[in-house]
Amino acid sequence: MVGSGFERISARVKVDQKIGKHFRVGGNMAYANTIRKQFGSEAGGTYSNIFMFSQNIAPIYPIYLYDTDGNLMYDEKGNVRYDFGTEYGRGYASEQNPLATAKENIYKYMSDNLSTRGYFEANFLNDFKFTLNIAYDVFNATNTQFSTPIGGDALNVGGRGYNYTSRRGALNVNQLLNWNRRFGSHNISVLLGHETKNDRYKYLEGQMTNFSDPTNPDFSNASQYQGLTSYSAEYALEGYFMKADYDFADKYYLTASIRRDGSSKFHKDNRWGSFWAIGGSWRVKEENFLKDVTAIDNLKLKASFGTQGNDNILDNDGYTIWKAYSDLYTVERVDGEPAFTKTLRGNKDLTWEKSNNFNVGLELGLWERIDFNLDFFIKETKDMLYYSPLASSEGNPSGIYRNEMDMKNTGIEFEINADIIKNSHLRWNVALNGTHYKNKLTKLPASKPADKYPDGYQSGLYWRKIGGSLYDFYTYEYAGVDPETGAPLYNMYTENEDGTETVETTSVISKATRRQTGKSAIPDFVGGLSTTLEAFGFDLSVQTAFQLGGYVYDSNYSGLMNPGDNGKNFHKDMCNSWTPSNTQTNIPALSYQTNSQSISNGNNVDFFLTKASYFSLRNVTLGYSFPSNWMRKAGIEKLRIYLTGDNIWMKSKRKGFDPRMYFTGETKMGYSAISTYSMGLNLTF
């Protein structure tokens, strides 16, 4: 993010939204429990696919391989064999056992980082100071991944190995000229600056198979070449800026800034952007009419307006586009000759995403016990990146990135910090912060003109329209279950001549009507509540986070409510499926390999829109500091012991459902962070 002004991100959340600890109910807990026993609570990263796998595989399938008598099977070296689903056949994820590969495969990551800093500083003419800062960082990384041939697809190729190496060199240079002068009650400071940033990346990747030694991942141990690729990239940014600050009598403050930045990610004709900001504040408490009011120890009013630019251009998969103005090709070898495939259409007109940020607020302190901050903000984001579809006659890729969308966030945020009890023996502090905002689209892409799309258009799971939010859901309406047949039902709307609608139900989802749900992924309120208690050397702190409102489309839950996939797991709610004796239910009848009995049938249905409200216990810390007069006798200045726990508990709509992981409103395969507990000691001599 480059530019001046006051940054306002979408969520405006001061709470650190760490992730919790739950598993999906109905998952194969044998996998989950085995991971926790063998790898401990810190298992993660490499093991994330294990949690996905354990959620989706039916619990009848074992981790290890057993014979027909139920006895464990071993290989010729006496090692227990894993079940990869090939010995007896498995309907789900054949040739896969993520626990086996997590334990037996080799994953090595090594990084070497070098940071250098230097500066030159000179003061002259009393009020001037010149500073030159130079920073150069080098990040080297090597990553080795080796799939041992104990099972799965690596078994048939004698093991598979990957080697990745990367290097990033980052140079940052800036020159700063400061001028500061005080005239009686007036204080003025001016900053002029120039900065240059240059990042160079190099990446190399290779793959080989058929390893002679299944414990050695080096390529010298392999005989079959599979692939080799590399690329290099460069990012450059240059900026010129000026900032001026003025205050009068330490009561009235004004600040203004302007900068101009050029980014290598854009074509030379659209490379530069100008951004500015202005703000002011008034310390009302310093006025004569409030100086003698003892109840108020601080009162400050503040306001600002600024612009900001963003050149962090990402493709649909979240990868950086280094030269968005240039076509990108992949090269393949066909009959010994290079063949080119275009993977990105460059756009020379692409330029900075820009935002206008307005903020007004106050700070209030009462009785030296209560501090209150309130801010009202408006953030207008213009020239947002949009992947605009093209006519099929133009070939592939089927779209091009353009600056074609605008949106606005309007909201408030507040923070209250209060010392309920405050004396020499006991202090009890409580703090609450919260954010509420509304998101509204103000401009739609040119490829969706108002005459063709007067009420907006569908974009995947969402409906986009002027005045709507970026994440308004658009799904089929689930109408329950046919009590006679157990088939799922959906609402089908027909427009009448008088403008009214007639609604009927159908069991064929292709005949149903997909509609705007009126539900959004954006929450109504996000906040955090914390408290600290200190007494007689003991200290206890509790931090929580919560969210009210908003929805998530739980595609994980949808997958577990599908009755037609051989070998796949069910959610426990499937126990309430329709049967001839259980006709009053909203879960369709089980019908093996009949997708029409699935609620979603591969489509987005509002049944899986789940309320995203939650309350989480993020951290609890209990400590004790030994009396200082005891410690000084032992030559110790301070000694404190403590016990702390993170991600301890969370309550949401459904056990195992963590709304914090899915801000865009749709779940992806993942898992919440595991609870951690630790003890510690702070010692100061």
C-alpha positions in Angstrom: 0.0 0.0 0.0 1.5 3.3 -1.1 0.2 6.8 -0.6 -0.6 9.3 2.2 -3.7 9.7 4.2 -5.3 7.5 6.9 -5.7 3.9 6.0 -9.2 2.4 6.4 -9.3 -1.3 5.6 -12.6 -3.0 5.1 -13.0 -4.6 8.5 -11.7 -1.8 10.6 -11.1 -4.3 13.4 -8.7 -3.6 16.3 -9.1 -7.1 17.6 -6.4 -9.5 16.5 -8.5 -12.2 14.9 -6.6 -15.3 15.8 -8.2 -18.6 14.9 -9.7 -21.2 17.3 -9.4 -24.9 17.9 -12.4 -26.9 16.8 -12.8 -29.9 14.5 -15.8 -30.5 12.2 -18.4 -32.7 14.0 -18.8 -36.0 12.1 -15.2 -36.1 10.9 -13.0 -39.2 11.2 -11.7 -38.4 14.7 -9.2 -41.3 14.5 -7.1 -39.1 12.1 -7.5 -36.0 14.2 -6.7 -37.6 17.5 -3.7 -39.5 16.1 -2.2 -36.2 14.9 -2.7 -34.6 18.3 -1.1 -37.6 20.0 1.9 -38.0 17.7 2.7 -34.4 16.7 1.2 -32.4 19.6 -1.0 -29.3 19.5 1.4 -27.4 17.2 0.7 -29.7 14.3 -0.1 -27.5 11.4 1.2 -26.3 8.0 2.1 -29.5 6.4 -0.6 -31.3 8.3 -3.5 -29.0 7.3 -4.6 -31.5 4.6 -4.9 -34.2 7.3 -7.7 -32.2 8.9 -9.5 -31.8 5.6 -9.0 -35.5 4.9 -10.3 -36.6 8.3 -13.4 -34.4 7.9 -14.4 -35.9 4.6 -13.4 -39.6 4.7 -15.9 -42.0 6.1 -14.9 -43.2 9.6 -15.0 -46.9 8.6 -11.6 -46.5 6.9 -8.5 -47.2 9.0 -5.2 -45.4 9.1 -3.2 -48.6 9.1 -3.5 -51.7 7.0 -5.2 -54.8 8.6 -5.6 -58.3 7.2 -8.9 -60.1 7.0 -8.6 -61.3 10.6 -8.2 -57.7 11.9 -4.4 -57.9 12.5 -2.0 -55.1 11.7 0.1 -55.8 8.6 3.9 -55.1 8.4 6.4 -54.7 5.6 9.5 -56.8 5.1 11.4 -54.4 7.5 8.9 -54.8 10.2 7.3 -51.3 9.8 3.5 -51.0 10.1 1.8 -50.6 6.7 -0.5 -47.7 6.0 -3.9 -48.1 4.3 -3.7 -46.1 1.0 -7.1 -47.5 -0.1 -5.6 -49.7 -2.8 -5.4 -53.0 -1.0 -9.1 -53.6 -0.6 -10.5 -50.6 -2.6 -11.8 -47.3 -1.3 -14.4 -45.2 -2.8 -12.9 -41.9 -1.5 -9.4 -40.6 -2.1 -7.8 -43.8 -3.3 -4.0 -43.8 -3.1 -4.0 -41.2 -0.3 -3.1 -41.3 3.4 -2.0 -37.9 4.6 -0.9 -39.1 8.0 1.5 -41.6 6.3 2.9 -38.9 4.0 3.2 -36.4 6.8 5.2 -38.8 8.9 7.3 -40.5 6.2 7.8 -37.8 3.6 10.6 -35.4 3.9 10.0 -31.6 4.1 13.0 -29.4 4.6 13.0 -25.6 4.6 16.0 -23.5 5.1 16.3 -19.7 4.9 19.3 -17.3 5.2 18.4 -13.7 5.7 20.9 -10.8 5.7 19.9 -7.3 6.7 22.1 -4.3 6.4 21.3 -0.7 7.5 23.2 2.5 7.2 22.5 6.2 7.5 24.1 9.6 7.2 22.9 12.6 9.1 23.9 16.3 8.9 22.6 19.3 10.7 23.1 22.8 9.2 21.8 26.4 9.4 20.4 25.7 12.8 16.9 24.5 11.7 17.8 22.0 8.9 18.7 18.3 9.1 19.5 16.0 6.2 19.2 12.3 6.5 20.2 9.5 4.1 18.9 6.0 4.9 20.0 2.9 3.0 18.7 -0.6 3.7 19.5 -3.8 1.8 18.0 -7.1 2.6 18.7 -10.5 1.1 16.3 -13.5 1.6 17.6 -16.9 0.4 15.4 -20.0 0.8 15.7 -23.6 -0.2 12.8 -26.0 0.1 13.0 -29.8 -0.4 9.9 -32.0 -0.6 10.2 -35.7 -1.1 7.3 -38.2 -1.3 8.7 -41.6 -0.2 7.5 -44.7 -2.2 5.6 -46.3 0.6 2.3 -45.9 -1.1 0.1 -43.6 -3.1 1.1 -42.3 -6.5 4.8 -42.0 -5.4 4.9 -45.8 -5.1 4.7 -46.4 -8.8 7.4 -43.9 -9.7 10.0 -44.9 -7.1 9.5 -41.7 -5.0 9.0 -38.1 -6.2 11.2 -35.2 -5.2 10.9 -31.4 -5.6 13.6 -28.8 -5.0 12.8 -25.1 -4.8 15.3 -22.3 -4.4 14.4 -18.6 -4.3 16.3 -15.3 -3.7 14.9 -11.9 -3.0 17.1 -8.8 -2.8 15.4 -5.7 -1.5 17.0 -2.3 -1.7 15.4 0.8 -0.1 17.0 4.2 -0.2 15.5 7.5 1.0 16.7 11.0 1.4 15.0 13.3 3.9 15.3 17.0 4.5 13.7 18.4 7.7 13.2 22.0 8.7 11.8 22.9 12.1 11.2 26.4 13.6 9.4 27.7 16.6 8.1 31.3 16.7 6.7 32.0 20.2 3.5 29.8 20.4 3.9 28.7 16.8 5.7 25.6 15.8 6.3 24.6 12.1 8.0 21.6 10.7 8.5 20.6 7.0 9.8 17.4 5.5 10.9 16.9 1.9 11.8 13.4 0.8 12.6 11.0 -2.0 12.7 7.3 -1.8 13.5 4.4 -4.1 12.6 0.8 -3.7 13.9 -2.1 -5.8 13.1 -5.8 -5.3 14.6 -8.5 -7.4 13.3 -12.1 -7.3 14.8 -15.3 -8.7 13.1 -18.7 -8.5 14.2 -22.2 -9.5 12.2 -25.4 -9.3 13.0 -29.0 -10.3 11.3 -32.4 -10.0 12.6 -35.9 -10.3 11.4 -39.5 -9.7 12.8 -43.0 -9.3 15.1 -42.6 -6.3 17.5 -45.4 -5.4 17.5 -44.6 -1.7 14.0 -43.8 -0.3 15.6 -41.7 2.5 17.8 -39.5 0.4 15.9 -36.6 -1.4 19.0 -35.3 -3.3 18.6 -35.3 -7.1 21.9 -37.2 -7.5 20.0 -40.1 -6.0 17.3 -40.1 -8.7 17.4 -41.2 -12.3 14.2 -39.9 -14.0 13.9 -36.2 -14.9 10.4 -34.8 -14.7 10.6 -31.1 -14.9 12.6 -27.9 -14.5 11.6 -24.3 -14.5 12.7 -20.9 -13.3 11.7 -17.3 -13.5 12.9 -13.9 -12.4 10.9 -10.8 -11.5 11.6 -7.2 -10.5 9.6 -4.6 -8.7 10.6 -0.9 -8.6 8.9 2.0 -6.9 10.0 5.6 -6.8 8.4 8.3 -4.7 8.6 12.1 -4.0 6.9 13.5 -1.0 6.4 16.5 1.3 4.8 16.9 4.7 4.1 20.0 6.8 3.0 20.2 10.4 1.9 23.2 12.4 0.7 23.7 15.9 -0.3 26.7 17.9 0.1 26.8 21.7 -0.1 23.0 21.8 -3.8 23.4 21.2 -4.4 23.6 17.5 -2.8 21.2 15.1 -2.7 21.1 11.3 -0.9 18.6 9.0 -0.7 18.2 5.3 1.1 15.9 3.0 1.5 15.1 -0.7 3.4 12.5 -2.6 3.8 11.2 -6.1 4.7 7.5 -6.7 5.6 5.5 -9.8 5.3 1.8 -9.9 6.9 -0.7 -12.4 3.7 -2.8 -12.3 2.0 -0.3 -14.7 2.7 0.9 -18.2 4.9 4.0 -18.4 1.9 6.1 -19.5 -0.1 5.2 -16.3 2.8 4.5 -13.9 2.5 7.6 -11.7 -0.1 8.5 -9.1 -0.5 11.5 -6.8 -1.8 11.2 -3.3 -2.4 13.7 -0.6 -3.9 14.2 2.8 -4.8 17.0 5.2 -5.9 16.8 8.9 -6.3 18.8 12.0 -7.1 18.4 15.7 -8.1 20.6 18.6 -7.1 19.9 22.2 -10.3 21.4 23.8 -9.1 20.6 27.3 -6.4 23.2 27.0 -9.0 26.0 26.6 -9.6 28.2 29.6 -13.2 27.2 29.9 -12.2 23.6 30.5 -8.9 23.8 32.3 -10.6 24.0 35.7 -13.0 21.1 35.0 -11.4 18.3 37.0 -13.8 15.7 35.8 -12.4 16.0 32.2 -8.7 15.3 31.9 -8.6 15.1 28.1 -10.9 16.3 25.3 -9.7 16.3 21.7 -11.5 16.7 18.4 -9.9 15.6 15.2 -10.6 15.3 11.5 -8.8 14.3 8.3 -9.2 13.7 4.6 -6.7 11.9 2.4 -6.1 9.8 -0.7 -4.2 6.6 -0.9 -3.0 4.3 -3.7 -2.6 0.5 -4.1 -0.4 -1.2 -6.7 -0.6 -4.6 -5.2 -2.2 -6.3 -8.2 -3.2 -10.0 -7.6 -4.6 -12.5 -10.0 -7.7 -14.6 -9.2 -5.5 -17.1 -7.3 -3.8 -14.4 -5.2 -0.5 -14.3 -7.0 1.3 -11.0 -7.8 1.1 -9.7 -11.3 4.5 -8.1 -11.9 3.8 -6.4 -15.2 0.1 -6.0 -15.6 0.5 -4.1 -18.8 2.3 -6.9 -20.6 1.0 -10.2 -22.1 2.2 -13.3 -20.2 2.9 -16.7 -21.8 3.9 -20.1 -20.7 6.3 -22.1 -22.8 6.0 -25.8 -23.5 8.1 -28.1 -25.5 6.3 -29.8 -28.4 8.2 -32.1 -30.8 11.4 -30.4 -29.6 10.2 -26.9 -30.4 8.8 -24.3 -28.0 5.1 -23.7 -28.0 3.6 -20.6 -26.5 0.3 -20.3 -24.6 -1.0 -16.9 -23.5 -2.0 -17.0 -19.8 -2.5 -13.2 -19.2 -3.8 -10.4 -21.3 -1.8 -7.3 -20.6 -3.6 -4.0 -20.2 -1.6 -0.8 -20.8 -4.5 1.3 -19.3 -4.4 -0.4 -15.9 -3.4 1.9 -13.1 -3.5 2.5 -9.3 -6.5 1.5 -7.2 -7.3 4.8 -5.3 -9.1 5.5 -2.1 -10.5 8.7 -0.5 -10.5 8.5 3.2 -12.5 10.8 5.5 -12.3 10.6 9.3 -13.7 12.6 12.2 -13.5 11.7 15.8 -13.0 12.6 19.4 -10.9 11.5 22.4 -12.3 11.9 25.9 -10.8 11.2 29.3 -12.8 11.4 32.5 -11.7 11.4 36.1 -8.3 9.9 35.1 -10.1 6.5 35.0 -12.1 6.4 31.7 -10.7 6.9 28.2 -13.1 7.0 25.3 -12.2 7.2 21.6 -14.8 7.5 18.8 -14.2 7.7 15.0 -16.6 8.1 12.1 -15.0 7.2 8.8 -15.9 7.0 5.0 -13.6 5.2 2.6 -14.3 5.4 -1.1 -12.2 3.0 -3.2 -12.1 3.8 -6.9 -10.6 2.0 -9.9 -10.9 -1.4 -8.2 -9.4 -4.3 -10.2 -12.0 -6.4 -12.1 -11.5 -9.4 -14.3 -13.6 -8.4 -17.3 -14.9 -11.3 -19.5 -14.2 -11.1 -23.2 -16.1 -12.6 -26.2 -15.2 -16.2 -26.9 -14.1 -15.2 -30.4 -11.1 -13.4 -28.8 -9.7 -16.8 -27.6 -7.9 -17.5 -24.4 -7.5 -16.1 -21.8 -11.2 -15.3 -21.7 -10.9 -12.1 -19.7 -8.7 -9.1 -19.0 -8.0 -7.1 -15.8 -9.4 -3.5 -15.8 -10.0 -0.7 -13.3 -13.8 -0.9 -13.4 -15.4 -0.9 -10.0 -15.9 1.6 -7.1 -17.2 1.0 -3.6 -17.6 2.9 -0.4 -17.3 1.9 3.3 -19.1 4.0 5.9 -18.8 3.2 9.6 -17.9 4.0 13.2 -15.4 2.5 15.6 -15.0 3.1 19.3 -12.8 2.1 22.2 -13.5 2.4 25.9 -10.9 1.8 28.5 -11.9 2.1 32.2 -10.1 1.6 35.5 -13.0 0.3 37.6 -10.8 0.0 40.7 -7.5 1.9 41.0 -5.5 2.1 44.2 -2.1 1.0 45.6 -3.2 -2.6 46.3 -5.8 -3.3 43.6 -6.4 -2.4 40.0 -9.2 -3.6 37.8 -9.3 -2.5 34.2 -12.0 -3.3 31.6 -11.7 -2.4 27.8 -14.2 -2.7 25.0 -13.7 -1.9 21.3 -16.0 -2.3 18.4 -16.6 -1.5 14.7 -19.7 -1.2 12.6 -19.7 -0.4 8.9 -21.6 -0.6 5.7 -20.2 -1.5 2.3 -21.8 -0.2 -0.9 -20.9 -0.6 -4.5 -21.0 2.7 -6.4 -19.8 1.7 -9.8 -20.1 -1.5 -11.8 -17.9 -2.8 -14.6 -18.5 -1.4 -18.1 -19.1 -5.0 -19.3 -22.3 -4.9 -17.2 -24.1 -1.8 -18.5 -27.2 -0.6 -16.6 -29.4 -1.0 -19.7 -28.6 -4.8 -19.8 -28.3 -5.3 -16.1 -30.7 -2.7 -14.5 -30.8 -4.6 -11.2 -27.2 -5.9 -11.2 -25.7 -9.2 -12.2 -24.5 -12.5 -10.8 -20.8 -13.0 -9.8 -20.4 -16.5 -8.6 -22.0 -16.8 -5.2 -22.9 -13.1 -5.0 -25.2 -10.5 -6.6 -23.5 -7.3 -7.6 -25.6 -4.1 -7.9 -25.3 -0.4 -7.3 -26.1 0.2 -3.7 -25.5 -3.4 -2.7 -22.4 -4.7 -1.0 -19.5 -6.6 -2.4 -20.7 -9.8 -0.7 -24.5 -10.1 -1.0 -25.4 -13.7 -1.4 -27.3 -15.0 -4.4 -28.6 -18.6 -4.0 -31.5 -21.0 -4.6 -34.2 -21.0 -1.9 -34.5 -24.3 -0.1 -38.1 -25.2 0.7 -37.6 -28.4 2.8 -38.4 -32.0 2.0 -41.3 -33.6 0.2 -43.0 -35.6 3.0 -44.2 -38.2 0.6 -41.0 -39.0 -1.2 -38.1 -37.5 0.9 -36.9 -35.5 -2.1 -35.5 -31.9 -1.5 -37.7 -29.0 -2.6 -36.8 -25.6 -3.9 -38.9 -22.4 -4.5 -39.8 -21.6 -8.1 -41.1 -18.1 -8.8 -43.3 -17.1 -11.8 -44.0 -13.4 -12.5 -47.7 -12.6 -13.2 -49.1 -10.0 -15.5 -50.0 -7.7 -12.7 -46.4 -7.6 -11.5 -46.9 -10.0 -8.6 -45.1 -13.4 -8.2 -46.4 -16.9 -7.7 -44.3 -19.3 -5.8 -44.3 -23.0 -6.2 -42.0 -25.8 -5.1 -40.0 -28.2 -7.3 -37.7 -31.1 -6.7 -35.7 -30.3 -9.8 -33.2 -27.6 -8.9 -32.6 -26.5 -12.5 -36.3 -25.4 -12.6 -36.0 -23.4 -9.3 -35.3 -19.7 -9.2 -32.0 -18.3 -7.9 -32.6 -15.1 -6.0 -31.0 -12.4 -3.9 -31.2 -13.6 -0.3 -30.9 -10.2 1.4 -28.0 -11.7 3.4 -24.4 -10.5 3.3 -21.0 -11.8 4.5 -20.3 -8.4 6.1 -21.0 -8.5 9.9 -23.1 -5.9 11.7 -20.6 -5.5 14.5 -17.2 -6.8 15.4 -15.5 -6.2 18.7 -13.4 -7.3 21.6 -13.8 -7.3 25.4 -10.8 -7.6 27.7 -10.1 -7.2 31.4 -7.1 -7.0 33.7 -6.9 -7.5 37.4 -3.8 -6.8 39.5 -3.7 -7.4 43.3 -1.0 -8.3 45.8 1.5 -9.3 43.1 -1.0 -11.4 41.1 -2.1 -10.4 37.7 -4.9 -11.9 35.6 -5.8 -10.8 32.0 -8.6 -12.1 29.9 -9.1 -11.2 26.2 -12.1 -12.1 24.1 -13.4 -11.3 20.6 -16.8 -11.5 19.1 -18.9 -10.8 16.0 -22.6 -10.1 15.5 -24.3 -10.7 12.2 -23.1 -11.6 8.8 -23.3 -15.0 7.1 -20.9 -17.6 5.6 -21.7 -20.1 2.9 -20.4 -23.3 4.5 -19.3 -25.4 1.6 -17.6 -27.8 3.9 -20.9 -28.5 5.6 -22.5 -28.8 2.2 -20.0 -31.5 1.2 -20.7 -33.5 4.3 -24.5 -33.3 3.7 -24.1 -35.1 0.3 -25.5 -38.7 0.4 -24.4 -39.8 -3.0 -20.6 -40.2 -2.8 -19.1 -43.6 -2.1 -16.7 -43.6 0.8 -17.3 -40.0 1.9 -18.2 -39.0 5.4 -21.5 -37.7 6.6 -22.3 -34.8 9.0 -24.2 -36.0 12.1 -27.2 -34.0 10.8 -27.7 -36.8 8.2 -28.9 -39.0 11.1 -32.1 -36.9 10.8 -32.7 -37.8 7.1 -36.2 -38.5 5.8 -37.5 -42.0 6.2 -41.0 -43.4 6.0 -41.2 -43.1 9.7 -39.5 -39.7 9.9 -41.3 -37.5 7.4 -41.2 -34.2 9.3 -37.6 -33.2 8.7 -35.7 -30.8 6.5 -33.0 -33.4 5.5 -33.7 -35.4 2.3 -33.7 -39.2 2.2 -30.5 -41.0 1.8 -30.1 -42.3 -1.7 -26.7 -43.8 -2.7 -25.2 -42.2 -5.8 -28.4 -40.2 -6.5 -27.3 -36.5 -6.5 -30.9 -35.3 -6.8 -31.3 -36.3 -3.2 -28.6 -33.9 -2.1 -29.7 -30.5 -0.8 -27.2 -28.6 -2.9 -26.8 -31.0 -5.8 -23.6 -29.1 -6.7 -25.4 -25.7 -6.5 -25.5 -22.9 -4.0 -28.5 -23.2 -1.8 -29.4 -20.9 1.1 -29.7 -23.9 3.4 -25.9 -23.6 3.9 -25.9 -19.9 4.7 -24.8 -20.0 8.3 -24.8 -17.1 10.7 -21.3 -15.9 11.3 -21.8 -14.6 14.8 -19.3 -15.9 17.4 -17.7 -15.3 20.7 -14.2 -16.5 21.4 -11.9 -16.6 24.5 -8.7 -15.6 22.8 -6.2 -15.5 25.7 -6.1 -15.9 29.5 -2.9 -15.2 31.4 -2.3 -15.6 35.1 1.0 -14.4 36.7 2.6 -13.6 39.9 5.5 -11.1 40.6 7.5 -11.8 43.7 7.9 -8.8 46.1 10.7 -6.5 45.0 12.2 -6.2 48.5 12.6 -10.0 48.5 14.2 -10.0 45.1 16.7 -7.2 45.8 18.2 -9.2 48.6 19.0 -11.9 46.0 20.4 -9.3 43.5 17.3 -9.7 41.3 15.3 -6.6 40.1 12.2 -8.5 39.0 10.9 -12.1 39.0 7.5 -13.0 37.5 6.1 -16.5 36.7 3.0 -16.9 34.5 0.7 -19.4 32.9 -1.0 -18.5 29.6 -3.5 -20.0 27.2 -4.3 -19.0 23.6 -7.4 -19.9 21.5 -9.0 -21.5 24.5 -12.7 -21.6 23.5 -15.1 -20.4 20.8 -18.9 -20.5 20.4 -20.4 -20.3 17.0 -23.6 -21.4 15.2 -22.3 -24.9 14.7 -19.6 -26.8 16.5 -16.4 -26.9 14.4 -17.6 -23.9 12.4 -15.1 -20.9 12.6 -16.5 -17.8 10.9 -13.2 -15.9 11.5 -11.5 -17.8 8.7 -13.8 -16.8 5.9 -14.2 -13.0 5.5 -15.3 -13.3 1.9 -18.3 -15.4 2.9 -17.4 -18.8 1.6 -15.6 -21.6 3.5 -12.6 -23.3 2.1 -10.9 -26.4 3.5 -9.0 -25.4 6.6 -9.0 -25.7 10.3 -8.9 -23.4 13.3 -5.7 -22.9 15.2 -5.2 -25.4 18.0 -5.3 -24.2 21.6 -1.9 -23.7 23.2 -0.9 -23.5 26.8 2.5 -22.4 28.2 4.3 -21.5 31.3 7.0 -18.9 31.6 9.3 -16.9 33.8 10.5 -13.3 33.5 13.8 -12.6 35.3 15.5 -9.2 35.4 18.8 -8.8 37.2 
